[in-house]
Amino acid sequence: MKVLMINGSPHAKGNTAVALEEMKKVFDAEGIEAEILHIGNKDIRGCIACRSCHNTGKCVFDDFVNETAAKFEACDGLVVGSPVYYASANATLIAFLDRLFYSTHFEKRMKVGASVVVARRGGLSATFDELNKYFTICGMPVASSQYWNSVHGQMPGEALEDAEGLQTMRTLAANMSFLMKSIALGKEKYGLPEKEESIHTNFVR
């Protein structure tokens, strides 16, 4: 089994990395292959709504988003980690996720999603909610922990002092591992749930 972990912080070795590495220890112990991609310092522009991806299945901007798409398709779970800026995720990460989710056409249902947020003090819950919406719009179960998936720390390494936050990360990884393994067994026996043809409505009359 594979988990793709996205570090959306500009700092490769910051507190978001501490949180993700704490989860990776558990994945390793569970025999789950985990790869951390650091995208927070990359030059990733936002979606321009050109809809080219509807025909090609990939983004018109051939950058790290398209490079990541195959890894996303192959994984059983996706962890997205971000620092908190103005009660929101890093703008680079949001641009990355907008384009990654919108431009890829492969089946995402039953891939397990988890978001991890890191802040000095506040804005964690708003950012946590923001990131979880990427999972819930495409049928991805969201893994939970013993508390909301957050860790506190400002200066690099301070997150190591947040004992409860680190325990929350370990519990999240353990729960996510169980959920991925359970879904794999379910898919093997029952397959994916039957999917209805999509109905699209709008509010213009």
N, C-alpha and C positions, 0 to 999 in steps of 0.2 A: 504494500500500500504506500501511497505517496501523499505528502502534504506540501503545498507550496506556501511559503511564508513571505509576505511583502513588508519590507521595512520602508515606510513612507517618510521617515525622518531625514532631513538633510545631513544629519550626523551619523555616520556609519557605526560608530562605537558609542552612541549616546544611550539614554535611558530606554528608548524604544527597543534598541538592540538587546539591552539587558532583559527586558520582558520576553522578547521572542526567544532568546537563548535559553531562558528558564523553561519555556515550553518545549524547546527542541530536545532538552535532556530527557524529558518524559517520552517524547515520540521515539527517540533512539532506544530507550529501555523497552518500549512496546514493540520494537521491531518495525517501526514505520519510518520510511525514508522521508526526511524533511530537508527541504532546500530553502535557504533564505536569500531573497533577492533584494538588494538595496537600490531603490529607485528614487529616493527623496532628493538626491542631488543631481538628477539627470534633467536634461532640457526636454521636457515633454509639454507640448502645447495642448490646448483644449480642443474639444470637438467643434467642428465648424458646420455641422448639420448638412453636409453635402450629400449624404445617403449613398455614397459610392460603395460602402460596405454591404449594402443590401444586395448588390450584384456580385461582388467579389468575395465576400466573406472575410475581408480584412480591411484594416483602416487605410485610407488613402495616404496617410503619413507613415512611411515605412521606417519606423523607429523601434524603440524598446517595447512598445505595446504589441506590435506584431511578433516580435521575438518571444514574448512571454506567452502568447496565445496557445502555442502547442503545449507548453508546460501546464497551463491552466486546464486544457482539455484532458491531459493525461493524469491529472491529480484526482485524488479522492476527497481532499479537503483543502480549503483555502483560508489562511489566516492573514488578516490585514491589520498592520500596526501603524499608529500615527501619533505624533505629538499633537497637542491641542494649541491652536492659534485662534484667538477670538472666539472661543467656544465652538470651534470647527476644526476639521482635519486640514493638514497641509495641502495647499492648493495644487501642488505638483501631483500629490497622490490622488486627489479628486479628478484631475484631468486624466490621469492614467486609468483610473477605474471607469470613468465615463466611457472612454474609448474602448477599453478592453471588454467591458460587458456588452456594449452596444454593437461593436463590430464583429463579434464572434457569434456564429450560428450553431455551434455544437450544443448538445444536450447538457444542460447544467443541473437539471433536477437531481436531487439526492446527493450532490456533492455537499459536504458539510462545510459551513462557513463559520468563522469566528472573527470578531474584531477586538482589538486591543488598543487602549488609549492611555496616553501618558501625559501628565501635566504637573506643574509645580503645585497647583492648588485646585482651581475650578475649571468648569467647562467640560468635564469628563463625560457626563451623562448625555449632553447634547451631541458630542462628537461620536459617542458610542451608538446612539440612535441613528445618526447620519450614515455611518458605515454599514450598519446592519441592513439598511434598506436595499443595498446592492444584492444581498442574498435573497431577501424575501420576495423581490419582484420576479425572480426566475426559479422559484421552487427549490431553493437550497435550504435544508434544515439548519437552524442556527444553534450552535453548541453553547451551553451555559456553564457557569461555574458556581462557586459558593457565594459570590457577590458579583456586582457588575465588573466587567473585565477591565479594570483600571489599576494603574500603578502611579505612585507619586515620586517626583524627583525633578530637580531643575538642573543642577550642574551635573556633568557626565559622571555616572557611577552612583549618584545619590539614590537611584532606585534600588540598589543593593541593600539599603537600610530599611526599605519598606517591606517588613516581614510578611504582613498580611497580603500586600499586593503580589509578592512573589508566590505565596501559597495559592492565591487566586489563579495565577498563571499555571501552576502545576496541576491544580484541580481541573482547570479548563482543558489542558492538554490530555489529562487522563479521561475526562468525560468525552472529549472529541474523539479520542482513540476508540473508546467503547462504541460510540455512535457510528463511526465509519465502519468498524468491523461488523456491527449488527446490520447495517444497511447492506453491506456486501453479501452477507448471508441471506438477507431478505431478497435481494435482487436475484441471487442464484436460484432461490426456490420459487419466487413469485414474479420476478421481473419488475419493471417500473409500473406505477399506477397508470391505468388507461388515461390518455390525455384527450380532452375534448378539443374540437377545432376552436381556435381563438375567436372571440367576439370583441370587436373594437367599436366603442361608441365615443362620441364627443358631446360637447355641451352647446354646440352652435345649432340654432334652429332656423 
